[in-house]
Amino acid sequence: MNILIFIPNLDKTKVGGIWQYSVALINTVVEDRENRYFIYLNHPDDEILGIISKSENMQLVNNAAVLHVPLKEKIKRKFRKYSNKLFGRQAPPISALDLICEEFEIDIVHCPYQFLPNTSKTKRIVTLHDVQEIHLPEFFTAEDRLYRADVHLQLVRSADCVLVSYNHVKNDLLKYFNADPDTIRVVLLDMKNLWIERAVEKAPACYPQFPFLLYPANVWMHKNHLGLGKAVLYVRNTFNVEIRIVCTGGNKEPWFQTVATYLQENNLEDNFIFTGSVTEGELLWYYKHCRAVVVPTLYEAGSFPLVESILLQVPVICSNVTSLPETIGDLKFLFNPTDTRDMGSSLHRIWTDDSFLEESRANTVIQTPKITSTGALKILKETYKNIMK
């Protein structure tokens, strides 16, 4: 079969985890020797282009491909256009994606994010990462909730198959969208060949000279930087201990001002360093030099900072939400992200208790095989075959 991975304008600086998921998908299917893969990518991406260049069963395609349509096909399309006009018929427009599907005889279009590709030429598979707006509606405008509900309903009803990474997302689709359980497949991608295995560690120009915890995440509401600030204040007031945290990731969102104001009002500015977006080499440095990683998110379909910490054997504590307990595997490293006292107690322990720190590090060794060998390729190949029957 010919399978098109549809990521036309994927920009890792804007989409975060979706980019990481897409790279993980490509790294998974690159080992498939039964099917041929075409990567529809208009946005230049060195990571993805590097994978394609080393693979015999992958080929890059983009909008430039439609400029090379054979003359015979162009004449046929013009005849169809004028014939329809002559007889008063309205022909549906031919999209660039349709042209690519025809040109490369595509059987399946697989979009690794929540978008239904506009084509009538092939079967369509979509990955739906989460329905966060149902669980945290206060973080979305009414317009955003309506838009997401419409998109998700369209995906569930129109895609030939919807892939999710965890059972909690599948259960949401069954409960809230009346999805057909036969069209929802749970596939957790193998977390290997990620950027951390190829990045070259590089110290930031100005790096902290003191111990710190790391939280790598964009400053979005559900990432819960505000809750993290409250927990650090709790530790100060309860134990007279100052915890310092480095937060990497985009911080230009309006929500950042709310977080910054809270930290300023509570004299916590020296406890937090917001670096903004950093390079892969710099992020690797932060991972390797932090005391531990903390992931206080309120909702996450799957947490790449948690996965990366495990793979790098960095001690980590995290929220007890969605898939995170399954990923970390041990309840003692979990906290309630809405309970300031619970989160603060976990922060204090990972900051001051060396034996607890080493227990967390040992746990990452136990969990690594569970996230690097998930059998994803076998499930994906079965899924491709089944929808073509």
C-alpha positions, 0 to 999 in steps of 0.5 A: 500500500501507499500511505501518505503522512499528512503534515503539510505545515507542521512547525515544531515551534508552534505545535509542540507535542503534535510535532513530537508525536508526528516525528515518533510516528514517522520513526515508527513506520520507517521500519515497515518494509511492506508499505511505502510512505509518502510524507506531505510536508511543505514546511522545512524540518531538518528532523523529518527530512533527515529520517526521509533521506535515510529511508528507502521506503519514504518519499517527500512530497509537497505542493510543488508535486502538483506542478508536474502533472502529466500533459495528458492529465491536464488535458483531461481535466480541462475537458472535464471542466468545460464539459461540466460548464457546457451541460450545467454541471457543478464539478467539485474542486480538485484539491492539491491533496487530491492531485497528490493522491492521484499522482502517487496512487495513495491508498490511505492518508494518515493525519497525525493530528486533529484534522480531517484531510480534504480528499475523496480519493482515499481512506482517511486515518486521523489521530485525535489527541484529546478532548480537553475542552470537555474536562477543562471548559473554563480554559476555552472560550465558548467559540473554541469549545463549539469549534472543537466539538464540531471538529471532533464530531466530524472526525469521529463520523467521517474518518475511516479510523481514529487513532488515540494513544490512551484508553482515557481518550477512547472512552471520552469519544465513546461517551461524549461523541457516540463513536463507533468503538470499531473505528477507534484504535488505541496505539501508543507509539514507541518512544524511541529515536526521539530528539534526545538521542541525537541532540548535542548537549549545549549549555545556555549562554546564562545558566543557573549556578544553583540547584533547580527543578525543571518544567519544560512546557509552554505557559498555557493555562492547563500546564498549571504554572500558576498552581506550581507557583502556589505550591512553591509558596506553600513550601516556603511558608510551611518548611522555610525552604526555597525551591528554584524552578527553570521553566522552558518553553514559549511564554508569550501567551496572555496567560503568562502575564497572570502567572508573572503577576502572581509570582511578583505579588508573592515575592517568588520572582527569584524562585522561577526562571522563564527561559522562553523557547530553547534549542534542543541542545540547551533543553538537553543540558537543562534535563541533565543538570536539573535535580529533578523534573516536575510535571504539574499539568492539569490535563495531558493526553500524553506527556512528552516531558515525562517520557523524556525524563524517563528515557534520560533517567532523570528523577521526575514527579508528576500530576495524577491525571489522564495517562501520567500515572500509567506512564510513571508506573508508581503512585509515590511519585504522583500528586494532585495538581489542584491540591497545593498542599499535596503538590507542595509536599511532593516538591519538598520531598524531591528537593530535600530527600536524596533517597526519594530522589534516587528511588525516582531515578530507579523507577525511570529505569523500570519504566523505560522498556514499557514506553520504548517497545509498545508494539505500535508498528504491528498495530498500525500495519493491522489498522492499514490493512483492515480499513482497506478491506 
